[in-house]
Structure formats: structure tokens, C-alpha cells
Amino acid sequence: MWDATCRDTLAPSHLSTAERGPGLVAAEAESQKRKKYSSLGAKYFFVPIACLDHVVQHCRLLSEIEDVLGDRKKVTGDDLDKLKYTEQVIQEVLRMYPTVIRMIKESPRGGLELSGYHIPEGASISFFTAVMSRNPAFFNDPDTFDPSRFDVDRPRPGPFVYFPFSVGHRSCIGRHFAMIGLKITLTRLLKTFRVTLPPSFSLVVEQRITLQPQGGVPCTLREIS
């Protein structure tokens, strides 16, 4: 079932595969597939916008792509591991513009106690990726686009602070596929085209099934000879 907050369970998560039955398991698998492509489509908008709005980071990204690919435009499996700053850029975009700003889980069988509050079984629990990922208690200058915060030499944000693909045993099974797809697409795009935005462009986001730029992104692509 889909809604604007991307409820990620078609059945209570405490149910076993046997209790769900083959039909419900198949429906959940289809839901995961739809989320995967919807999430990728949304990020294809935000990654180039974020790069183009920040000259220093954009130049560093282009430099890495040039160093790794050289005269090639095709991205190989070996290239993916070398595109480290490219991955940091994507991670930072996912922090600032999470695909889904709110996720919903269900309280487990028997309910639970949380900070002195009893949450009954089956109650919906919302947690906000957009709030956590811009919380100054966990991220310095949270409104600043800074891919270097994901450098391997810097402390990593905890799994319950930064969770663009959800967290726990119900986290997105397509997260690795999504990262590979984004790295390949971004690299091919910037290796093939010079992308520019109109001077009057101002990013306004809206929440549909996923977070998206309102009205799309008017941009110009000029093929690099």
C-alpha cells in the first residue's frame, strides 16, 4: 500500500512469512520494487541540482570523474569503487533531500515501553528522516551542502540518525542497487553533458510518493565533444 509517507509494510512486521501467505509476500515484494525505482527517479533530480549550486564541490566531482574514467564514458565495476567522492555527494544529497521524509512502523506484538510511555500493539509509529538528518545535534551546519562529512576519515553518523533507506530488519533491500544506479547515472551524465540551470531557478521541494522538485528541473544539456 502506498501513501505520501511511504508506509513500508503491507502487513504488520511481526507476522512471519507463513502468516502473511504467498499472496501478501508477493505484494510486499512488488511494493519494494516500486519504491526502488521511484526513489531512484527522485534522486536523479536532486543530485545534479545540489552539485550545480555548489561550485567547489561540483569541480571536485568533475575532477574525480575525469581522473577515474579518463577518455571513457562507460562506467565499469572497477570504476565504482574508485568514485569515492561521487558516493559522498550522493550520500549528502540523501541527507539533505531524503527520498521519503517520514516513515511508519508498527508497534510489535505485545506493544512496547518507550521513555516511560506504553505504545500498544499495532500502533503506528512515525519517524522523520528529514528532521534527524538536519538536526544540528548530529550534523554540523546541517543546512550546508558538505559531502566531505561522509569522508571515511570522519566519524560516521549513527544508523538511527542517518537512515535514507530506513533502518533495521525492514530496511530497503534495494539500497545497494540504488547507490550503484545513482553513481553510474551521475557519472555518465556529467561525463557526457555540461549541465546548466537557468539563473532564475530556485529549488522548491514537494512531497508526493517521494520528495521531488516542484515543477521539475528546467536545465540545459550541452554535449561535451
Secondary structure, 3 states (H helix, E strand, C coil): CCCCCCCCCCCCCCCCHHHHHHHHHHHHHHHHHHHHHHHHHHHHHHHHHHHHCCHHHHHHHHHHHHHHHCCCCCCCHHHHHHCHHHHHHHHHHHHHCCCCCEEEEECCCCCEEECCEEECCCCEEEEEHHHHCCCCCCCCCCCCCCHHHHCCCCCCCCCCCCCCCCCHHHCCCCHHHHHHHHHHHHHHHHHHEEEECCCCCCCCEEECCCEEECCCCCCEEEECC
